[in-house]
């Protein structure tokens, strides 16, 4: 039950982060944005771990898993932020949250314990998040006049994020099993920051050979948007922390189920903060997802 609750907390936090990313990703280039998000959490965690003398211990397998998780983190966030920048959030986030199916399968294949209730919950949550974005004629789409091609591009980008997120989370869980949640979280942020730094140095090199390159690729946060980026970084770090704490012990599948409900959380937060209408269709499937989570808690 604890893993599920941590996962649900992570879902709320990442939902708020995604809605913030909807704003920042339209005003800041994606790689600089991801760099700032990773730098914020890395600096904070470094100060906390150094002050408490709890820096990660060396473990070859766990550090290798963290390196893979950190690198995949950059790819996942690039896909996700790109999908969110196109919008609507109520289409991008549900498609991205389908990562739960892939992650549960990966955990099951690796020998993690699971129950029939959890399997049913995974199916229900997956159906729910798919149906959340299935009805293109819903009010949220009509109000912003999104074309079918636009929505298809958003869904494809978000699906790419889902596949990448599943492997990113799996390797982070593997590191957590050896080092604990705090160390795994820190190493994930650190390796993600290193990867993003390498990409930033590579961008000018690529632009030299591409005469059609867009100068917007160098757009960094400025003005009031800096505060949104700071908030986004804090929320994204807290969400992953909640997920990894819930994944400790035998809670990996339960935490995954709880975290996968971020599609519903994001849709609700987007309705409140971004004024994206939900409509009866999405409202019905949010309730369906909630029922799936309740079944998981019974299991």
matplotlib code that plots the C-alpha trace (Angstrom):
import matplotlib.pyplot as plt

x = [0.0, 2.9, 4.3, 1.0, 0.6, 4.1, 3.3, 0.1, 2.0, 4.6, 1.7, 0.4, 3.8, 4.7, 1.2, 2.0, 5.5, 4.0, 1.6, 4.5, 6.4, 3.6, 4.4, 8.3, 8.7, 7.0, 9.4, 12.7, 14.7, 14.3, 17.9, 18.7, 15.4, 16.2, 19.7, 18.3, 15.8, 18.6, 21.0, 18.5, 17.9, 21.6, 22.7, 20.0, 20.7, 24.5, 24.1, 21.8, 23.9, 27.2, 25.8, 24.4, 27.5, 25.3, 26.8, 26.2, 28.6, 30.4, 28.5, 29.4, 26.0, 24.0, 26.1, 25.9, 22.1, 22.0, 24.1, 21.7, 18.7, 20.2, 20.9, 17.4, 16.0, 17.2, 15.6, 12.4, 12.0, 12.9, 10.0, 7.7, 8.4, 8.1, 4.7, 3.6, 4.7, 2.5, -0.4, -3.0, -1.8, -4.8, -3.6, 0.2, 0.2, -2.2, -0.2, 3.0, 1.6, 1.1, 4.7, 3.3, 2.4, 6.0, 7.5, 5.3, 6.2, 9.9, 9.5, 7.6, 10.3, 13.0, 11.2, 9.5, 6.4, 3.0, -0.6, -3.7, -5.3, -2.3, -2.4, -6.1, -5.2, -2.5, -5.0, -7.6, -5.2, -3.8, -7.3, -8.2, -5.2, -5.6, -9.3, -8.4, -6.8, -8.9, -11.8, -10.4, -13.7, -13.8, -14.2, -10.6, -9.7, -12.5, -11.7, -8.2, -8.9, -6.3, -6.1, -6.0, -2.4, -1.5, -3.0, -1.3, 2.1, 1.5, 0.5, 3.5, 5.9, 4.3, 4.3, 8.1, 8.4, 6.4, 8.7, 11.8, 10.4, 9.7, 13.4, 14.5, 12.3, 13.3, 17.1, 16.4, 14.5, 17.5, 19.8, 17.4, 17.4, 21.2, 21.8, 18.4, 16.1, 18.2, 21.4, 19.6, 17.8, 21.0, 22.9, 20.0, 20.1, 23.9, 24.3, 21.4, 23.1, 26.4, 24.6, 22.8, 26.0, 27.6, 24.6, 24.9, 28.5, 27.6, 24.8, 27.2, 29.2, 26.1, 25.0, 28.2, 27.4, 23.7, 23.1, 19.4, 19.8, 17.4, 18.9, 16.1, 18.1, 20.1, 17.2, 17.7, 15.3, 15.1, 12.8, 9.8, 10.1, 13.1, 10.7, 8.6, 11.7, 12.8, 9.3, 9.4, 12.8, 11.7, 8.4, 10.1, 12.8, 10.2, 8.0, 10.9, 11.9, 8.4, 8.4, 11.8, 10.9, 7.7, 9.8, 11.9, 11.4, 8.6, 6.7, 8.0, 4.8, 2.5, 4.5, 4.4, 0.6, 0.2, 2.6, 0.9, -2.2, -0.4, -2.4, -5.5, -3.6, -2.2, -5.6, -7.2, -4.3, -4.4, -8.2, -7.5, -4.3, -4.4, -8.1, -8.1, -11.7, -12.1, -15.6, -17.7, -15.6, -12.4, -14.1, -15.6, -12.2, -10.5, -13.0, -12.3, -8.5, -9.3, -11.2, -8.2, -6.0, -8.6, -8.4, -4.6, -4.8, -7.1, -4.6]
y = [0.0, 2.4, 2.0, 2.9, 6.0, 7.2, 6.6, 8.6, 11.5, 11.3, 11.5, 14.7, 16.3, 15.3, 16.4, 19.9, 19.7, 18.9, 21.8, 24.1, 22.5, 23.5, 27.1, 26.9, 24.6, 27.3, 30.0, 28.2, 25.9, 22.3, 21.3, 24.4, 23.9, 20.3, 21.4, 23.9, 21.3, 18.8, 21.5, 22.7, 19.3, 18.2, 21.3, 20.9, 17.1, 17.7, 20.2, 17.9, 14.7, 16.4, 18.1, 14.8, 12.8, 10.4, 10.5, 7.4, 4.5, 2.9, 0.0, -0.8, -2.2, 0.5, 3.3, 1.8, 1.6, 5.2, 6.3, 4.7, 6.1, 9.6, 9.5, 8.2, 10.9, 13.5, 11.7, 11.1, 14.7, 16.0, 13.9, 14.8, 18.6, 18.6, 17.0, 19.4, 22.4, 21.3, 20.4, 19.9, 18.7, 16.4, 14.5, 14.5, 13.5, 10.5, 9.1, 9.5, 7.8, 4.6, 3.9, 2.0, -1.0, -1.3, -0.8, -3.4, -5.9, -5.1, -5.6, -8.8, -10.2, -9.3, -11.3, -8.6, -9.8, -8.8, -9.9, -10.5, -7.3, -5.3, -6.8, -5.9, -2.4, -2.0, -2.9, -0.5, 2.4, 1.8, 1.7, 4.8, 6.9, 5.8, 6.8, 10.1, 11.2, 9.1, 11.5, 14.3, 16.1, 16.8, 20.3, 20.7, 20.1, 22.1, 25.1, 25.3, 24.1, 21.4, 19.5, 15.7, 15.9, 18.1, 15.7, 12.8, 14.5, 15.2, 11.6, 10.1, 12.3, 11.4, 7.7, 8.0, 9.6, 6.7, 4.0, 5.9, 6.7, 3.0, 2.1, 5.2, 4.3, 0.6, 1.4, 3.9, 1.2, -1.2, 1.4, 2.0, -1.7, -1.5, 2.1, 3.3, 6.0, 9.0, 7.8, 6.6, 9.9, 11.8, 9.7, 9.9, 13.7, 13.9, 11.6, 13.4, 16.7, 15.3, 14.0, 17.3, 19.2, 17.0, 17.7, 21.4, 21.4, 19.3, 21.7, 24.5, 21.8, 20.5, 24.1, 24.8, 22.1, 23.0, 26.3, 26.0, 25.5, 27.5, 30.1, 29.4, 26.3, 28.7, 30.3, 30.2, 31.1, 34.8, 37.2, 35.8, 32.5, 31.7, 31.2, 28.8, 26.8, 26.7, 25.4, 22.9, 21.6, 21.2, 19.5, 17.1, 16.1, 15.6, 13.5, 11.1, 11.0, 9.9, 7.2, 5.8, 5.8, 3.9, 1.5, 0.4, -3.2, -5.0, -1.8, -1.5, -2.5, -0.7, 2.5, 2.2, 1.9, 4.9, 7.0, 6.1, 8.0, 11.3, 11.5, 12.1, 14.4, 16.4, 16.8, 18.0, 20.5, 21.7, 22.3, 24.4, 26.2, 26.3, 26.5, 23.4, 22.1, 18.4, 17.5, 14.6, 12.1, 12.8, 13.1, 9.6, 8.1, 9.9, 8.1, 4.8, 5.3, 6.0, 2.8, 1.0, 2.5, 1.4, -2.1, -2.0, -0.8, -3.8, -6.1]
z = [0.0, 0.8, -2.7, -4.2, -2.1, -3.0, -6.6, -6.3, -4.7, -7.6, -10.1, -8.6, -8.5, -12.1, -13.2, -11.8, -13.4, -16.8, -16.7, -15.8, -18.7, -21.0, -20.3, -20.2, -23.3, -25.5, -24.3, -23.7, -26.0, -24.9, -24.3, -22.2, -20.4, -19.5, -18.5, -16.1, -14.6, -14.1, -12.7, -10.1, -8.7, -8.8, -6.9, -4.2, -3.8, -3.7, -0.8, 1.1, 0.7, 1.4, 4.5, 5.8, 4.7, 2.7, -0.8, -2.9, -2.3, -5.2, -6.9, -10.5, -11.5, -9.7, -11.1, -14.6, -14.3, -13.0, -16.0, -18.4, -16.5, -16.5, -20.3, -21.1, -18.8, -21.3, -24.3, -22.4, -21.3, -24.8, -26.2, -23.4, -23.4, -27.2, -27.0, -24.2, -26.2, -29.1, -26.8, -25.6, -22.2, -22.0, -25.0, -24.4, -20.8, -21.1, -24.0, -22.0, -18.9, -20.9, -19.9, -16.9, -19.1, -20.4, -16.9, -15.2, -17.9, -17.4, -13.7, -14.1, -16.4, -13.9, -11.2, -9.2, -7.2, -8.6, -8.0, -10.2, -8.8, -9.9, -13.4, -13.6, -12.4, -15.0, -17.8, -16.4, -16.1, -19.5, -21.1, -19.2, -20.3, -23.9, -23.9, -22.2, -25.5, -27.9, -28.5, -30.7, -31.0, -27.3, -26.0, -25.1, -28.8, -30.3, -28.1, -29.4, -33.0, -33.1, -36.4, -36.5, -37.9, -34.9, -32.4, -34.1, -33.8, -30.2, -29.5, -31.4, -29.4, -26.1, -27.0, -27.7, -24.3, -22.7, -24.1, -23.1, -19.6, -19.0, -19.4, -17.6, -14.6, -14.7, -14.5, -11.7, -9.8, -10.3, -8.8, -6.0, -5.1, -4.5, -3.2, -1.8, -3.2, -2.2, -3.8, -7.0, -7.3, -7.0, -9.5, -12.0, -11.8, -12.0, -15.0, -16.7, -16.2, -17.6, -20.6, -21.2, -20.9, -23.6, -25.9, -25.3, -26.4, -29.4, -30.6, -31.9, -33.7, -35.5, -36.3, -38.1, -40.6, -40.9, -42.5, -41.9, -38.1, -35.9, -33.6, -31.2, -30.1, -27.9, -26.2, -22.4, -19.6, -18.8, -16.9, -15.1, -16.9, -14.7, -11.7, -13.7, -14.6, -11.0, -10.0, -12.7, -11.6, -8.0, -8.9, -11.4, -8.7, -6.0, -8.3, -9.2, -5.5, -4.5, -7.2, -6.1, -2.4, -3.3, -5.3, -2.4, -1.2, -3.0, -4.0, -7.6, -9.3, -6.9, -7.2, -11.0, -10.9, -8.7, -10.7, -14.0, -12.9, -13.6, -16.8, -14.7, -12.3, -15.2, -16.9, -13.7, -13.0, -16.6, -16.2, -13.0, -14.0, -17.8, -18.3, -20.6, -20.4, -19.4, -20.7, -19.7, -21.8, -20.0, -16.6, -17.1, -17.8, -14.9, -12.7, -14.5, -13.8, -10.1, -9.9, -11.3, -8.5, -5.9, -7.2, -7.0, -3.3, -2.5, -4.0]

ax = plt.figure().add_subplot(projection="3d")
ax.plot(x, y, z, "-o")
ax.set_aspect("equal")
plt.show()
